[in-house]
Amino acid sequence: MNPPRLLHTLIAGKLRHPTGLLGRLVGKAMASGNRSAIEWTVSRLDVGESDNVLEVGFGPGVGIECAARRAPGGRVFGIDRSPTMVDVARRRNVRAIVEGRVDLREADAAHLPYASLSFDKVFSVHCIYFWSDPLATLEELRRVLAPGGRIAITVLPKTRWLETKTKPPEHLFTLYDAFEIVELLEEAGFRDVQLERAARPERLRCECITGVR
């Protein structure tokens, strides 16, 4: 493998599971590069002041921070498989954690450590690429949502990944077009599934798929 390709694969691996110093550096880049997509995603959920919210794959914790601002009387929970990102996100959200408004755990999205019907809103940004069984994971997310609860899944569509000429290795990422995620959400039992595109797609190229339990 040539050096540029090797570096590309190494960084892709750290996006999938950030560890160590390089993982922290990748997390810092994610915090900056994904902020607009995260804030837009959370805005699609219409988070209420007293909602209980779950983020799956919170990375450096920007989404947790954003959701906590919108739900000052509720609680925000998050899971991530990377202990490095759990540590980074806890540091970012330390005040809200001390106040009991945020709870962050190392866990797998396919096996959530929460009771059924626990949350009003669930979201995940640029994370579904790494789920080994996306349908089973979406069914698990539906399990923890209360009736009428909303879900939002944001991705960079496959076609736009290809436009960037930085397609990640297939053994690390599974790329999707938005309509594929629409079908997965419907198959998982969600209703009123909708595809939303940013008002200025030239600046925010990702797409958000929402649904209702």
N, C-alpha and C positions, 0 to 999 in steps of 0.2 A: 504494500500500500504506500503511495507517495505521501510525502510529509503534509501537504495541504489537506489531502483527504483524511489522513490520520487525525489531524487537528480537528477537522470538521466532525468526525465520528466521536472524538473525545468530548467535545463540547456538547454534542447531541446526547451523549450518555449522561452528562452532568445535568442537562435539562430534564431528562427522564428521572434521574435519582441523584440530586445534588449531594455531594459529600466533600468533606475536607475544605481546604483553602480555595481550591478552584470552584467547588460547589458554592461557597459563600460569594465568590466573585460573580458567578453566573446568577446567583440569587439577586445580587445588587443590580445587575443588568436587567433582570426580569422586573424588579421593582420599578425601574425607570421606564423600560420599554413597554410594559403591559398596563401601566396605570390608566391610560385613557380607555383601554378596552375593559378594564375592571370596573371603573366608575360608570361607564356606559351600561355594562351588564347589570350592575346593581340598580341603576335607575330604571331598567326594564321591569324590575320585580315589584316596584311600588312598595318598598319596605315601610311598614308602619312603626310608630314610636315604641310600641310594646311587643313587636314581633320577636319570635325566636327564629334565628337564622342559622343555616349551616352552609359553610363553604367546603367544598371537596377539592383537595389539592391546593392549599392556600399559599404555598411557596414562601416568599419573604413576608407575607402577612398584610399586604396593601389592601386586599379585598376585605379582610377581617376589620381593618381600621375603618374602611369606608362604610361597611355595614353597621359597625358599632356607632358611628356618628348618626346614622339614620334611625337607629333603634335605641335611644338612650334609656328607655324604660324596659327594654327587653334584654335578651341575652344572645350573644353570637358565639357559635361553636365552629370549630374547624378541625379537619383531619388531613394529615399529609404522611406519606410513607417515609419521608426523609427526616431523620433526627436532626440533621444539620439545619433544615428549613424550620423545623419546630423550634429550635433554639433561636434562630434569627427572628422568626415571627413573634415569639414570646418577648424578646427584647423590644421589638417595635411596639407591641401592645401591652407593655408591662403595667401601665397605670390602669387600663381597663381590666386586666386580669386581677390585679390587687383589689379593685372595686367589685369583683365578682360578676362583671358584665361580659367577660370573654373567657372561653375555655378552649384550649388547643391541645390536641392529642396526636400521637403517632399511631396511625391505624391505616387499614386498607379499605378503600371505598366499597369493595365487594362484600365486606363484613363489618358493617358500621356498629360501633359500640353504644347504640342508642335504642331506646324503646320505640315501638311503632307509634306513629301519629304525633311525634315530638315537635315538629317544626312547621312554621308558617311559610317559610321560604327556603329554597335550596339553590345554590348556584355553583358553577364550576367553569373556570376560564382557562382555555388552552391545556386541558388535562385529559380529555377523553382519548387523545392519541395514545395514551399509555395504558389504557384499561384492557386487560387480557380478554375479558368477556363483557363488552359494553352493554348488551341487553340485560344480563344478570345484574350488572351494577346499577343500571337505570331502574330496574325492578326493586332493588334494595333502596335506592333513593326514594322511590314512590312509597315504600313501606314506612319510612320515617316521616313522611309528609302528612300533615293533618288534611282532612277533607277540605277541598277548596284551596289548598296550599299550591304555591306556584314554584316552578323550576325554570332555571335558565342555564343553557349550555352554550358557551361561546367558543368558536373555532375560527382559525384561518382556513378557508376552504381549500381543498386539494388543488384546484385550478390556480389559486393565487400562490400557493407554495411553489408550484412549478414556474410561475412567472418570476419568482425571486431568484431562480437558478441556484437555490440552496436546499433542494429537496433532502430531507433527513434520511438516514439509513432506514430501510424498511424493517430491519430486525429490531429497531428501537422505537420507531413511530409507526402508527397506522393513521394514514391521512383519510379525511372524509370530505365529501361535498355536503352542503347543508341539507339537501333533500334526503340524504342517507340518514342523517340524525333525526330529521322529522319522522321518517319511517320507524326508526328505533324507538323514539319516544311513544309513538302511537302503539307499537307492538308491546311496549312495556306497560301500557294501560293508561297513559296520560290522554287527556282530552283537550280540545281547543288549542291544538298545537299550531304555533305560528312561527314563521321565519321572519326575522327582522334584520334589516340592513341599516347601517349608519347613514345619517343624513348627508355626510360628506365622505363617501367611500374612498376618495382619493387620499384622505388622511387617516381614516380608520377602516382598514381593509377586512376586518373580521366580520363574522355574522353571528347572530344570537338566535337560538331556537328556544322558545318558551312553551310551557304547557301547564296544565292544571290537573291536580289529582282528583 
